[in-house]
């Protein structure tokens, strides 16, 4: 069984203080994909560079305390790719890919467009360029799992207050259509394949009582190629302990480990 975890840490140092590393070490995961590391290697203790006996590899932002992605795995990848070939966003540390021969695992952090109109326009640029990259991934013929914070709630079921958020970044028609196009390329939203229930969210605002009242958004996904998606057996959004404003997404695949 192949266990893959995706977690936006909202800062690796913050997550460490909240016990994330001790919890993650208990998962016996084959890959833990993290986003929003918000640190340089020099900022990390040695304990932050591994989960249990699984070393991490990272693609970190040039800007201090910003973005950054990584993958912790006990298995040795054949290749590691940092960035997807778009200089502006590669400088922000948004993509790392590991190829293990029978499959590849990717950690991606899609920009947020909620802070300003300028950032929303840059998000649209990312979306266009990344869709082309997704097409290339699909055309490679490999089995792939793309984990990450996609900063898009795809459908009305994927956020609590969908009516009032239709003009807000994260649930704009253009963003939702982009996500549909990724699925139309042949990728599968694995969580939704396994769990059709409403009110299954992965992110909650720190404002008000969003967490307590489960006023959330599902913006963290594992998208997989059809062969890998067909092997998915179990999924969980872990909410017993809150390590971040995002919850870990865990999916088990009936697939050889390593």
Secondary structure in CASP SS format (residue, H / E / C, confidence):
PFRMAT SS
TARGET T0000
AUTHOR 0000-0000-0000
METHOD secondary structure of the structure
MODEL  1
X C 1.00
X E 1.00
X E 1.00
X E 1.00
X E 1.00
X E 1.00
X E 1.00
X E 1.00
X C 1.00
X C 1.00
X C 1.00
X H 1.00
X H 1.00
X H 1.00
X H 1.00
X H 1.00
X H 1.00
X C 1.00
X C 1.00
X H 1.00
X H 1.00
X H 1.00
X H 1.00
X H 1.00
X C 1.00
X C 1.00
X C 1.00
X C 1.00
X C 1.00
X C 1.00
X E 1.00
X E 1.00
X E 1.00
X E 1.00
X E 1.00
X C 1.00
X C 1.00
X C 1.00
X C 1.00
X C 1.00
X H 1.00
X H 1.00
X H 1.00
X C 1.00
X C 1.00
X H 1.00
X H 1.00
X H 1.00
X H 1.00
X E 1.00
X E 1.00
X C 1.00
X C 1.00
X E 1.00
X E 1.00
X E 1.00
X E 1.00
X E 1.00
X E 1.00
X C 1.00
X C 1.00
X C 1.00
X C 1.00
X C 1.00
X C 1.00
X C 1.00
X C 1.00
X C 1.00
X E 1.00
X E 1.00
X E 1.00
X E 1.00
X E 1.00
X C 1.00
X C 1.00
X C 1.00
X C 1.00
X C 1.00
X E 1.00
X E 1.00
X E 1.00
X E 1.00
X C 1.00
X C 1.00
X C 1.00
X C 1.00
X H 1.00
X H 1.00
X H 1.00
X H 1.00
X C 1.00
X C 1.00
X C 1.00
X C 1.00
X E 1.00
X E 1.00
X E 1.00
X E 1.00
X E 1.00
X C 1.00
X C 1.00
X C 1.00
X C 1.00
X E 1.00
X E 1.00
X E 1.00
X E 1.00
X E 1.00
X E 1.00
X C 1.00
X C 1.00
X C 1.00
X C 1.00
X C 1.00
X C 1.00
X C 1.00
X H 1.00
X H 1.00
X H 1.00
X H 1.00
X H 1.00
X H 1.00
X H 1.00
X H 1.00
X H 1.00
X H 1.00
X H 1.00
X H 1.00
X H 1.00
X H 1.00
X H 1.00
X H 1.00
X H 1.00
X H 1.00
X H 1.00
X H 1.00
X H 1.00
X H 1.00
X H 1.00
X C 1.00
X C 1.00
X C 1.00
X C 1.00
X E 1.00
X E 1.00
X E 1.00
X E 1.00
X E 1.00
X E 1.00
X C 1.00
X C 1.00
X C 1.00
X C 1.00
X C 1.00
X C 1.00
X H 1.00
X H 1.00
X H 1.00
X E 1.00
X C 1.00
X C 1.00
X C 1.00
X H 1.00
X H 1.00
X H 1.00
X C 1.00
X C 1.00
X C 1.00
X C 1.00
X C 1.00
X C 1.00
X C 1.00
X H 1.00
X H 1.00
X H 1.00
X H 1.00
X H 1.00
X H 1.00
X H 1.00
X H 1.00
X H 1.00
X H 1.00
X H 1.00
X H 1.00
X C 1.00
X C 1.00
X E 1.00
X E 1.00
X E 1.00
X H 1.00
X H 1.00
X H 1.00
X H 1.00
X H 1.00
X C 1.00
X C 1.00
X C 1.00
X C 1.00
X C 1.00
X C 1.00
X C 1.00
X C 1.00
X E 1.00
X E 1.00
X C 1.00
X C 1.00
X C 1.00
X C 1.00
X C 1.00
X C 1.00
X C 1.00
X C 1.00
X C 1.00
X C 1.00
X C 1.00
X E 1.00
X E 1.00
X C 1.00
X C 1.00
X E 1.00
X E 1.00
X E 1.00
X E 1.00
X E 1.00
X E 1.00
X H 1.00
X H 1.00
X H 1.00
X H 1.00
X H 1.00
X C 1.00
X E 1.00
X E 1.00
X E 1.00
X E 1.00
X E 1.00
X E 1.00
X E 1.00
X C 1.00
X C 1.00
X C 1.00
X C 1.00
X C 1.00
X C 1.00
X C 1.00
X E 1.00
X C 1.00
X E 1.00
X E 1.00
X E 1.00
X E 1.00
X E 1.00
X E 1.00
X C 1.00
X C 1.00
X C 1.00
X C 1.00
X C 1.00
END
